[in-house]
Amino acid sequence: MSFPRSRRAALTAASAALALAGTLVAGTPAVARDQVVPVPAGATTIVASGQGYGHGHGMSQYGAKAAAERGVGYRQILAHYYPGTRWGTARGKIKVLITADTTSDVRVDTRSRLSVKAVGARKSWRLDKGSDKARRTAAQWRIKGAGSGRSTIAWKAKGKGWRTWRTVRGDAEFSAGGRAITLHTSKGKVTYRGTLRSASPAKSGKSSKNRDTVNIVGLEPYLRGVVADEMPALWHPNAVRTQAVAARSYAAYERHFDSHGYFDVYDTTSDQVYGGVPAEHPAATRAIKATAKKVLTHGGRPAFTQFSSSNGGWMLAGNAPYLVSGPDGYDPVSTWQVSIPLDRFAARWPSAGAIQNLSVTTYPGAGGWVQTVTIDGARNDYTISGSDFRTWAGLRAAHFTLAAG
């Protein structure tokens, strides 16, 4: 499966490193062990046999596909994966952090109706019209932090260097009267709808030289850059409509509850994959229009509609009452195997000593989703979460059993 999967924002680097290191325990961990795998002296690998693809919370995309192909409507599919939610609407704009633009400036191609203004200011300047040389001959425009709470707006003609055109107070942004703008990133050009802002990440709100690129775009145009990146657009229309509502609800939830300040969502699997105009597909756009503004809610607020590729036939409970655990009669179970060289364990947990057993615990009533893995060593034992073990071992899901090979 080559299309990306969504999940919650990752742990900080420090906490992630701590999680992967595992918890050092003295003697036997005080947990019930669902599976204990002896590791004989001659073993060279550990074989993980599993099913599913992703975190298992909420909607299974392959389950939605199978249900739609059986004639189930998108509302019924959503009720299956998010029981107890209600229908509502969401509109307005969303602020997307463009992670592909790793530079501290925002550089765009000139185009008709391109304009620039300071954030919060009423006055803007048209960059495609004017008698000055900059607006007659510019091929690109740039916003860059200038220090002292200012932004420098510069231009360049084809084959020429940058020239300062104007300096404004605070952060600044490009727009084009509702038309798409082509952004230069470290990975190449990408076209986005809406506004491209040179945003200061400081929580104080003060303008700084250190800037990120943030795309401020309407919720519906945003979905056009998401849905086809998260699910193949030519799947059954009701599956794609299900994805559209889940993606819209997820974005509305993040906008409502997360506190990044200067942006609402990442453009990666930390939230939802967003590829701008190049990611759009007519079939996905039709699904978005067919479900326009519709979201799932709980307690009058947007629901946290997590989704993954496949739950392996069993939904895993999440951190909301509508993210429940139970068998999924829609998901077509697919299985996989991964061989993990035993010397990888020794390299990662050298103080464990010789690995004697691997002990697996599963979530109660969760159909085999792994809660923890304990590495029983001759000198020390380490326990890590099933999701961290999955990441470290390169498994498709934390829905597996282990065997010495």
C-alpha positions as a Markdown table, in Angstrom:
| # | Residue | x | y | z |
|---|---|---|---|---|
| 1 | Met | 0.0 | 0.0 | 0.0 |
| 2 | Ser | 1.7 | 3.1 | -1.2 |
| 3 | Phe | -0.7 | 5.8 | -0.1 |
| 4 | Pro | 0.0 | 7.5 | 3.2 |
| 5 | Arg | -1.8 | 6.9 | 6.5 |
| 6 | Ser | -2.9 | 9.5 | 9.0 |
| 7 | Arg | -2.1 | 9.5 | 12.7 |
| 8 | Arg | -1.8 | 11.9 | 15.6 |
| 9 | Ala | 1.2 | 14.2 | 15.9 |
| 10 | Ala | 4.4 | 12.3 | 16.9 |
| 11 | Leu | 5.9 | 12.5 | 20.4 |
| 12 | Thr | 8.7 | 15.0 | 21.0 |
| 13 | Ala | 12.1 | 13.7 | 20.1 |
| 14 | Ala | 13.1 | 13.3 | 23.7 |
| 15 | Ser | 10.0 | 11.4 | 24.8 |
| 16 | Ala | 10.1 | 9.3 | 21.6 |
| 17 | Ala | 13.7 | 8.3 | 22.4 |
| 18 | Leu | 12.7 | 7.4 | 26.0 |
| 19 | Ala | 9.7 | 5.3 | 24.8 |
| 20 | Leu | 11.9 | 3.4 | 22.3 |
| 21 | Ala | 14.5 | 2.8 | 24.9 |
| 22 | Gly | 11.9 | 1.0 | 27.0 |
| 23 | Thr | 11.4 | 0.9 | 30.8 |
| 24 | Leu | 14.0 | -1.0 | 32.7 |
| 25 | Val | 12.3 | -3.4 | 35.1 |
| 26 | Ala | 13.8 | -5.4 | 37.9 |
| 27 | Gly | 12.9 | -9.1 | 37.4 |
| 28 | Thr | 9.5 | -10.0 | 36.0 |
| 29 | Pro | 7.2 | -7.1 | 34.9 |
| 30 | Ala | 4.0 | -7.0 | 36.9 |
| 31 | Val | 1.8 | -7.6 | 33.9 |
| 32 | Ala | 0.0 | -10.7 | 32.5 |
| 33 | Arg | 1.8 | -12.1 | 29.5 |
| 34 | Asp | -0.4 | -13.2 | 26.6 |
| 35 | Gln | 2.5 | -14.7 | 24.7 |
| 36 | Val | 5.9 | -15.8 | 25.9 |
| 37 | Val | 8.4 | -16.6 | 23.1 |
| 38 | Pro | 11.5 | -18.5 | 24.2 |
| 39 | Val | 14.5 | -17.5 | 22.3 |
| 40 | Pro | 16.9 | -20.5 | 22.0 |
| 41 | Ala | 20.6 | -20.0 | 21.9 |
| 42 | Gly | 20.9 | -20.8 | 18.2 |
| 43 | Ala | 18.1 | -18.4 | 17.0 |
| 44 | Thr | 19.1 | -15.7 | 14.5 |
| 45 | Thr | 15.8 | -14.0 | 13.8 |
| 46 | Ile | 12.4 | -13.1 | 15.4 |
| 47 | Val | 9.5 | -13.4 | 13.0 |
| 48 | Ala | 6.5 | -11.1 | 13.5 |
| 49 | Ser | 3.3 | -12.3 | 11.9 |
| 50 | Gly | 0.5 | -9.8 | 11.8 |
| 51 | Gln | -2.5 | -8.2 | 10.1 |
| 52 | Gly | -3.7 | -4.7 | 9.2 |
| 53 | Tyr | -1.8 | -1.6 | 8.3 |
| 54 | Gly | -1.8 | 1.5 | 10.6 |
| 55 | His | -2.8 | 2.3 | 14.1 |
| 56 | Gly | -6.2 | 0.6 | 14.0 |
| 57 | His | -8.3 | 3.5 | 15.5 |
| 58 | Gly | -11.4 | 4.6 | 13.9 |
| 59 | Met | -12.1 | 4.1 | 10.2 |
| 60 | Ser | -10.4 | 1.3 | 8.2 |
| 61 | Gln | -10.1 | 2.7 | 4.7 |
| 62 | Tyr | -10.1 | -0.8 | 3.2 |
| 63 | Gly | -13.1 | -1.5 | 5.3 |
| 64 | Ala | -14.9 | 1.5 | 3.9 |
| 65 | Lys | -14.0 | 0.4 | 0.4 |
| 66 | Ala | -15.4 | -3.1 | 1.0 |
| 67 | Ala | -18.6 | -1.8 | 2.7 |
| 68 | Ala | -19.2 | 0.7 | -0.2 |
| 69 | Glu | -18.8 | -2.1 | -2.7 |
| 70 | Arg | -21.4 | -4.1 | -0.8 |
| 71 | Gly | -23.9 | -1.2 | -1.2 |
| 72 | Val | -23.5 | 0.4 | 2.2 |
| 73 | Gly | -23.9 | 4.2 | 2.1 |
| 74 | Tyr | -21.2 | 6.6 | 3.4 |
| 75 | Arg | -23.4 | 7.7 | 6.4 |
| 76 | Gln | -23.8 | 4.1 | 7.5 |
| 77 | Ile | -20.1 | 3.4 | 7.1 |
| 78 | Leu | -19.3 | 6.4 | 9.3 |
| 79 | Ala | -21.8 | 5.3 | 11.9 |
| 80 | His | -20.1 | 1.9 | 12.0 |
| 81 | Tyr | -16.6 | 3.4 | 12.7 |
| 82 | Tyr | -17.6 | 6.3 | 14.9 |
| 83 | Pro | -20.7 | 5.2 | 16.8 |
| 84 | Gly | -22.3 | 7.8 | 19.0 |
| 85 | Thr | -21.2 | 10.8 | 16.9 |
| 86 | Arg | -23.7 | 13.3 | 15.4 |
| 87 | Trp | -23.8 | 15.2 | 12.2 |
| 88 | Gly | -22.8 | 18.9 | 12.0 |
| 89 | Thr | -21.2 | 21.4 | 9.7 |
| 90 | Ala | -17.8 | 23.1 | 9.6 |
| 91 | Arg | -16.6 | 26.0 | 7.4 |
| 92 | Gly | -14.0 | 28.7 | 7.4 |
| 93 | Lys | -10.3 | 28.5 | 6.8 |
| 94 | Ile | -7.5 | 26.3 | 8.1 |
| 95 | Lys | -3.8 | 27.1 | 8.5 |
| 96 | Val | -1.5 | 24.4 | 7.2 |
| 97 | Leu | 2.2 | 24.2 | 8.0 |
| 98 | Ile | 4.1 | 23.5 | 4.7 |
| 99 | Thr | 6.9 | 21.3 | 6.0 |
| 100 | Ala | 8.4 | 20.8 | 2.5 |
| 101 | Asp | 9.5 | 24.5 | 2.6 |
| 102 | Thr | 12.5 | 24.2 | 4.9 |
| 103 | Thr | 13.9 | 27.7 | 4.1 |
| 104 | Ser | 13.2 | 30.8 | 6.2 |
| 105 | Asp | 11.6 | 32.7 | 3.3 |
| 106 | Val | 8.5 | 32.3 | 1.2 |
| 107 | Arg | 9.4 | 32.5 | -2.5 |
| 108 | Val | 6.7 | 32.4 | -5.2 |
| 109 | Asp | 6.4 | 32.8 | -9.0 |
| 110 | Thr | 4.8 | 36.0 | -10.2 |
| 111 | Arg | 1.2 | 35.7 | -11.6 |
| 112 | Ser | -1.8 | 37.7 | -12.4 |
| 113 | Arg | -3.5 | 39.4 | -9.3 |
| 114 | Leu | -0.5 | 38.5 | -7.1 |
| 115 | Ser | -0.5 | 40.8 | -4.1 |
| 116 | Val | 1.4 | 41.1 | -0.8 |
| 117 | Lys | 0.5 | 42.7 | 2.6 |
| 118 | Ala | 1.5 | 42.7 | 6.2 |
| 119 | Val | -0.5 | 40.3 | 8.3 |
| 120 | Gly | -3.4 | 42.1 | 10.0 |
| 121 | Ala | -3.0 | 45.1 | 7.8 |
| 122 | Arg | -5.8 | 46.4 | 5.4 |
| 123 | Lys | -3.5 | 47.7 | 2.7 |
| 124 | Ser | -2.0 | 45.4 | 0.2 |
| 125 | Trp | 0.1 | 45.9 | -3.0 |
| 126 | Arg | -0.6 | 44.4 | -6.3 |
| 127 | Leu | 2.6 | 42.9 | -7.6 |
| 128 | Asp | 1.5 | 42.2 | -11.2 |
| 129 | Lys | 0.7 | 45.9 | -12.0 |
| 130 | Gly | 2.6 | 49.1 | -11.6 |
| 131 | Ser | 4.9 | 51.4 | -13.4 |
| 132 | Asp | 8.1 | 50.5 | -11.4 |
| 133 | Lys | 10.6 | 48.1 | -12.8 |
| 134 | Ala | 10.0 | 45.5 | -10.1 |
| 135 | Arg | 6.4 | 44.9 | -11.1 |
| 136 | Arg | 7.2 | 45.0 | -14.8 |
| 137 | Thr | 10.0 | 42.5 | -14.9 |
| 138 | Ala | 9.8 | 40.3 | -11.8 |
| 139 | Ala | 9.7 | 36.6 | -12.3 |
| 140 | Gln | 9.7 | 35.7 | -8.6 |
| 141 | Trp | 8.8 | 37.5 | -5.3 |
| 142 | Arg | 10.0 | 36.7 | -1.8 |
| 143 | Ile | 9.1 | 37.5 | 1.8 |
| 144 | Lys | 11.9 | 37.2 | 4.3 |
| 145 | Gly | 12.1 | 38.1 | 8.0 |
| 146 | Ala | 14.2 | 41.2 | 8.5 |
| 147 | Gly | 14.5 | 41.4 | 12.3 |
| 148 | Ser | 13.1 | 44.2 | 14.5 |
| 149 | Gly | 9.7 | 42.8 | 13.8 |
| 150 | Arg | 9.7 | 43.4 | 10.1 |
| 151 | Ser | 9.5 | 41.6 | 6.8 |
| 152 | Thr | 11.4 | 42.3 | 3.6 |
| 153 | Ile | 9.6 | 41.9 | 0.3 |
| 154 | Ala | 12.1 | 41.3 | -2.6 |
| 155 | Trp | 11.9 | 40.5 | -6.3 |
| 156 | Lys | 14.1 | 39.1 | -9.0 |
| 157 | Ala | 14.0 | 39.1 | -12.8 |
| 158 | Lys | 14.9 | 35.9 | -14.7 |
| 159 | Gly | 18.6 | 35.3 | -14.4 |
| 160 | Lys | 19.1 | 38.2 | -12.0 |
| 161 | Gly | 19.7 | 38.5 | -8.2 |
| 162 | Trp | 17.3 | 39.5 | -5.5 |
| 163 | Arg | 16.4 | 43.2 | -5.0 |
| 164 | Thr | 14.6 | 44.7 | -2.0 |
| 165 | Trp | 11.3 | 46.3 | -3.0 |
| 166 | Arg | 9.7 | 47.2 | 0.3 |
| 167 | Thr | 9.9 | 46.5 | 4.1 |
| 168 | Val | 6.7 | 46.1 | 6.2 |
| 169 | Arg | 6.0 | 45.7 | 9.9 |
| 170 | Gly | 5.3 | 42.2 | 11.2 |
| 171 | Asp | 4.8 | 39.0 | 9.2 |
| 172 | Ala | 3.6 | 39.2 | 5.6 |
| 173 | Glu | 1.7 | 37.0 | 3.1 |
| 174 | Phe | 1.0 | 36.5 | -0.6 |
| 175 | Ser | -2.4 | 36.1 | -2.1 |
| 176 | Ala | -3.8 | 36.1 | -5.7 |
| 177 | Gly | -7.5 | 37.0 | -5.4 |
| 178 | Gly | -8.6 | 33.4 | -4.9 |
| 179 | Arg | -6.2 | 32.0 | -7.6 |
| 180 | Ala | -3.5 | 29.4 | -6.8 |
| 181 | Ile | 0.1 | 30.4 | -6.2 |
| 182 | Thr | 3.2 | 28.5 | -7.1 |
| 183 | Leu | 5.6 | 28.1 | -4.1 |
| 184 | His | 9.3 | 27.3 | -4.4 |
| 185 | Thr | 10.3 | 24.6 | -1.8 |
| 186 | Ser | 13.5 | 22.7 | -1.2 |
| 187 | Lys | 11.9 | 19.8 | -3.1 |
| 188 | Gly | 10.7 | 21.8 | -6.1 |
| 189 | Lys | 7.6 | 23.9 | -7.0 |
| 190 | Val | 4.2 | 23.2 | -5.6 |
| 191 | Thr | 1.0 | 25.1 | -6.3 |
| 192 | Tyr | -1.4 | 26.0 | -3.4 |
| 193 | Arg | -4.8 | 27.6 | -3.2 |
| 194 | Gly | -5.4 | 30.4 | -0.7 |
| 195 | Thr | -2.8 | 32.5 | 1.0 |
| 196 | Leu | 0.9 | 31.8 | 1.6 |
| 197 | Arg | 2.1 | 33.4 | 4.8 |
| 198 | Ser | 5.7 | 34.0 | 6.1 |
| 199 | Ala | 4.8 | 33.1 | 9.7 |
| 200 | Ser | 6.8 | 33.6 | 12.9 |
| 201 | Pro | 6.6 | 30.5 | 15.1 |
| 202 | Ala | 7.2 | 32.4 | 18.3 |
| 203 | Lys | 4.3 | 31.9 | 20.7 |
| 204 | Ser | 4.5 | 35.5 | 21.8 |
| 205 | Gly | 3.2 | 36.4 | 18.3 |
| 206 | Lys | 6.2 | 38.8 | 17.7 |
| 207 | Ser | 7.6 | 38.8 | 14.2 |
| 208 | Ser | 11.1 | 37.3 | 13.9 |
| 209 | Lys | 13.7 | 36.3 | 11.3 |
| 210 | Asn | 12.9 | 32.7 | 11.9 |
| 211 | Arg | 9.9 | 31.9 | 9.7 |
| 212 | Asp | 7.8 | 29.0 | 8.5 |
| 213 | Thr | 5.5 | 28.8 | 5.5 |
| 214 | Val | 1.9 | 28.5 | 6.3 |
| 215 | Asn | -0.9 | 28.0 | 3.7 |
| 216 | Ile | -4.2 | 29.6 | 4.8 |
| 217 | Val | -6.9 | 28.1 | 2.8 |
| 218 | Gly | -10.7 | 27.4 | 3.0 |
| 219 | Leu | -11.6 | 24.0 | 4.5 |
| 220 | Glu | -13.2 | 22.7 | 1.3 |
| 221 | Pro | -10.2 | 23.6 | -1.0 |
| 222 | Tyr | -7.9 | 22.2 | 1.6 |
| 223 | Leu | -9.8 | 18.8 | 1.4 |
| 224 | Arg | -9.2 | 18.8 | -2.4 |
| 225 | Gly | -5.4 | 18.5 | -1.6 |
| 226 | Val | -6.0 | 15.8 | 1.1 |
| 227 | Val | -8.6 | 13.3 | 0.1 |
| 228 | Ala | -6.9 | 11.8 | -3.0 |
| 229 | Asp | -3.6 | 11.7 | -1.1 |
| 230 | Glu | -5.2 | 9.7 | 1.7 |
| 231 | Met | -7.4 | 7.3 | -0.4 |
| 232 | Pro | -7.3 | 6.3 | -4.0 |
| 233 | Ala | -9.9 | 8.7 | -5.6 |
| 234 | Leu | -11.2 | 6.0 | -8.0 |
| 235 | Trp | -12.4 | 3.7 | -5.3 |
| 236 | His | -16.2 | 3.4 | -4.9 |
| 237 | Pro | -17.7 | 6.9 | -4.5 |
| 238 | Asn | -19.2 | 6.1 | -1.1 |
| 239 | Ala | -15.8 | 5.1 | 0.2 |
| 240 | Val | -14.3 | 8.4 | -1.0 |
| 241 | Arg | -17.3 | 10.3 | 0.5 |
| 242 | Thr | -16.6 | 8.6 | 3.8 |
| 243 | Gln | -13.0 | 9.7 | 3.5 |
| 244 | Ala | -14.0 | 13.3 | 2.8 |
| 245 | Val | -16.2 | 13.5 | 5.9 |
| 246 | Ala | -13.5 | 11.9 | 8.1 |
| 247 | Ala | -10.8 | 14.2 | 6.7 |
| 248 | Arg | -13.0 | 17.3 | 7.2 |
| 249 | Ser | -13.9 | 16.3 | 10.7 |
| 250 | Tyr | -10.3 | 15.5 | 11.6 |
| 251 | Ala | -9.2 | 18.9 | 10.3 |
| 252 | Ala | -12.0 | 20.7 | 12.2 |
| 253 | Tyr | -11.0 | 18.9 | 15.4 |
| 254 | Glu | -7.4 | 19.9 | 15.1 |
| 255 | Arg | -8.3 | 23.5 | 14.4 |
| 256 | His | -10.6 | 23.5 | 17.4 |
| 257 | Phe | -8.4 | 21.7 | 20.0 |
| 258 | Asp | -4.7 | 21.9 | 19.0 |
| 259 | Ser | -2.7 | 24.9 | 20.2 |
| 260 | His | 0.2 | 25.3 | 17.7 |
| 261 | Gly | -0.7 | 29.0 | 17.5 |
| 262 | Tyr | 0.4 | 30.0 | 14.1 |
| 263 | Phe | -0.9 | 26.9 | 12.3 |
| 264 | Asp | -3.6 | 24.3 | 12.8 |
| 265 | Val | -2.4 | 21.1 | 11.0 |
| 266 | Tyr | 0.8 | 19.6 | 9.5 |
| 267 | Asp | 0.7 | 18.7 | 5.9 |
| 268 | Thr | 2.2 | 15.2 | 6.7 |
| 269 | Thr | 1.0 | 12.0 | 8.4 |
| 270 | Ser | 1.5 | 13.8 | 11.7 |
| 271 | Asp | -2.0 | 15.0 | 10.8 |
| 272 | Gln | -3.2 | 14.4 | 7.2 |
| 273 | Val | -1.2 | 14.3 | 4.0 |
| 274 | Tyr | -1.9 | 17.5 | 2.1 |
| 275 | Gly | -0.3 | 18.0 | -1.4 |
| 276 | Gly | -1.9 | 21.2 | -2.6 |
| 277 | Val | -3.2 | 21.5 | -6.2 |
| 278 | Pro | -1.1 | 18.7 | -7.6 |
| 279 | Ala | -2.8 | 16.2 | -5.3 |
| 280 | Glu | -6.3 | 17.1 | -6.5 |
| 281 | His | -8.4 | 14.6 | -8.5 |
| 282 | Pro | -11.8 | 15.1 | -10.1 |
| 283 | Ala | -13.4 | 12.1 | -8.4 |
| 284 | Ala | -12.2 | 13.2 | -5.0 |
| 285 | Thr | -13.5 | 16.7 | -5.7 |
| 286 | Arg | -16.9 | 15.2 | -6.5 |
| 287 | Ala | -16.9 | 13.4 | -3.1 |
| 288 | Ile | -16.0 | 16.6 | -1.3 |
| 289 | Lys | -18.8 | 18.5 | -3.0 |
| 290 | Ala | -21.3 | 15.7 | -2.3 |
| 291 | Thr | -20.5 | 16.0 | 1.4 |
| 292 | Ala | -19.9 | 19.8 | 1.5 |
| 293 | Lys | -19.3 | 21.1 | 5.0 |
| 294 | Lys | -20.5 | 17.9 | 6.7 |
| 295 | Val | -18.6 | 16.8 | 9.8 |
| 296 | Leu | -19.1 | 14.4 | 12.7 |
| 297 | Thr | -19.4 | 15.9 | 16.1 |
| 298 | His | -19.5 | 14.7 | 19.7 |
| 299 | Gly | -20.8 | 16.9 | 22.5 |
| 300 | Gly | -21.3 | 19.7 | 20.0 |
| 301 | Arg | -17.7 | 19.8 | 19.0 |
| 302 | Pro | -15.8 | 18.2 | 16.0 |
| 303 | Ala | -15.0 | 14.5 | 16.5 |
| 304 | Phe | -11.5 | 13.2 | 16.4 |
| 305 | Thr | -12.0 | 11.0 | 13.4 |
| 306 | Gln | -8.8 | 9.0 | 13.2 |
| 307 | Phe | -8.4 | 6.5 | 10.3 |
| 308 | Ser | -5.9 | 4.1 | 9.0 |
| 309 | Ser | -5.4 | 1.8 | 6.0 |
| 310 | Ser | -6.6 | -1.4 | 7.6 |
| 311 | Asn | -7.4 | -2.5 | 11.2 |
| 312 | Gly | -6.8 | -6.2 | 10.4 |
| 313 | Gly | -10.4 | -7.1 | 11.2 |
| 314 | Trp | -10.6 | -5.5 | 14.6 |
| 315 | Met | -11.1 | -1.9 | 15.7 |
| 316 | Leu | -8.9 | -0.7 | 18.4 |
| 317 | Ala | -10.3 | 1.7 | 21.1 |
| 318 | Gly | -8.9 | 5.2 | 21.1 |
| 319 | Asn | -9.0 | 8.2 | 23.4 |
| 320 | Ala | -12.6 | 9.2 | 22.7 |
| 321 | Pro | -15.8 | 7.3 | 23.5 |
| 322 | Tyr | -16.7 | 6.9 | 19.8 |
| 323 | Leu | -13.3 | 5.2 | 19.0 |
| 324 | Val | -14.4 | 1.8 | 20.2 |
| 325 | Ser | -12.9 | -1.7 | 20.2 |
| 326 | Gly | -14.6 | -4.6 | 18.5 |
| 327 | Pro | -14.7 | -6.8 | 15.4 |
| 328 | Asp | -14.9 | -5.0 | 12.1 |
| 329 | Gly | -17.1 | -7.0 | 9.7 |
| 330 | Tyr | -16.1 | -4.8 | 6.8 |
| 331 | Asp | -12.4 | -4.9 | 6.8 |
| 332 | Pro | -10.9 | -7.6 | 4.5 |
| 333 | Val | -8.1 | -9.0 | 6.7 |
| 334 | Ser | -4.7 | -9.0 | 5.0 |
| 335 | Thr | -1.7 | -10.7 | 6.7 |
| 336 | Trp | 2.0 | -10.1 | 6.6 |
| 337 | Gln | 5.3 | -11.3 | 8.0 |
| 338 | Val | 8.5 | -9.5 | 8.9 |
| 339 | Ser | 11.8 | -11.1 | 10.0 |
| 340 | Ile | 13.8 | -9.1 | 12.6 |
| 341 | Pro | 17.5 | -10.1 | 12.9 |
| 342 | Leu | 18.2 | -11.0 | 16.6 |
| 343 | Asp | 21.4 | -8.9 | 16.6 |
| 344 | Arg | 19.2 | -5.8 | 16.1 |
| 345 | Phe | 17.8 | -6.4 | 19.6 |
| 346 | Ala | 21.3 | -6.7 | 21.0 |
| 347 | Ala | 22.3 | -3.5 | 19.3 |
| 348 | Arg | 19.3 | -1.6 | 20.6 |
| 349 | Trp | 19.2 | -3.0 | 24.2 |
| 350 | Pro | 22.9 | -4.0 | 24.8 |
| 351 | Ser | 22.5 | -4.0 | 28.6 |
| 352 | Ala | 19.8 | -6.6 | 28.4 |
| 353 | Gly | 22.4 | -9.3 | 27.8 |
| 354 | Ala | 21.5 | -12.5 | 26.0 |
| 355 | Ile | 17.8 | -12.4 | 25.0 |
| 356 | Gln | 16.0 | -15.3 | 26.7 |
| 357 | Asn | 12.3 | -14.6 | 26.0 |
| 358 | Leu | 10.1 | -12.0 | 24.3 |
| 359 | Ser | 6.8 | -11.5 | 26.2 |
| 360 | Val | 3.8 | -9.9 | 24.5 |
| 361 | Thr | 0.7 | -8.4 | 26.2 |
| 362 | Thr | -2.4 | -7.4 | 24.3 |
| 363 | Tyr | -5.1 | -4.9 | 25.1 |
| 364 | Pro | -8.1 | -6.5 | 26.8 |
| 365 | Gly | -10.9 | -7.3 | 24.3 |
| 366 | Ala | -8.9 | -5.8 | 21.4 |
| 367 | Gly | -8.6 | -8.8 | 19.1 |
| 368 | Gly | -4.8 | -9.2 | 19.5 |
| 369 | Trp | -3.6 | -5.6 | 19.2 |
| 370 | Val | -0.3 | -5.5 | 21.2 |
| 371 | Gln | 0.0 | -3.3 | 24.2 |
| 372 | Thr | 3.5 | -4.0 | 25.3 |
| 373 | Val | 6.5 | -6.1 | 24.3 |
| 374 | Thr | 9.0 | -7.1 | 27.0 |
| 375 | Ile | 12.6 | -8.1 | 26.1 |
| 376 | Asp | 13.7 | -10.6 | 28.8 |
| 377 | Gly | 17.4 | -10.5 | 29.0 |
| 378 | Ala | 20.0 | -12.4 | 31.0 |
| 379 | Arg | 20.9 | -9.2 | 32.8 |
| 380 | Asn | 18.0 | -6.8 | 32.4 |
| 381 | Asp | 14.5 | -6.7 | 31.1 |
| 382 | Tyr | 13.0 | -3.8 | 29.0 |
| 383 | Thr | 9.3 | -3.1 | 28.3 |
| 384 | Ile | 8.1 | -0.9 | 25.4 |
| 385 | Ser | 4.7 | -0.2 | 23.9 |
| 386 | Gly | 3.4 | -2.2 | 21.0 |
| 387 | Ser | 3.3 | 0.9 | 18.8 |
| 388 | Asp | 6.9 | 1.8 | 19.6 |
| 389 | Phe | 8.0 | -1.8 | 18.9 |
| 390 | Arg | 6.1 | -1.6 | 15.6 |
| 391 | Thr | 7.9 | 1.5 | 14.6 |
| 392 | Trp | 11.3 | 0.2 | 15.6 |
| 393 | Ala | 10.8 | -3.2 | 13.9 |
| 394 | Gly | 9.2 | -1.6 | 10.7 |
| 395 | Leu | 5.9 | -3.5 | 11.1 |
| 396 | Arg | 2.7 | -2.5 | 9.3 |
| 397 | Ala | 0.7 | -2.5 | 12.5 |
| 398 | Ala | 0.9 | -3.3 | 16.2 |
| 399 | His | -1.3 | -6.3 | 15.6 |
| 400 | Phe | 1.0 | -9.2 | 15.6 |
| 401 | Thr | 2.5 | -12.3 | 17.3 |
| 402 | Leu | 6.1 | -13.2 | 17.6 |
| 403 | Ala | 8.1 | -16.4 | 17.0 |
| 404 | Ala | 11.8 | -17.3 | 17.1 |
| 405 | Gly | 13.1 | -18.2 | 13.7 |
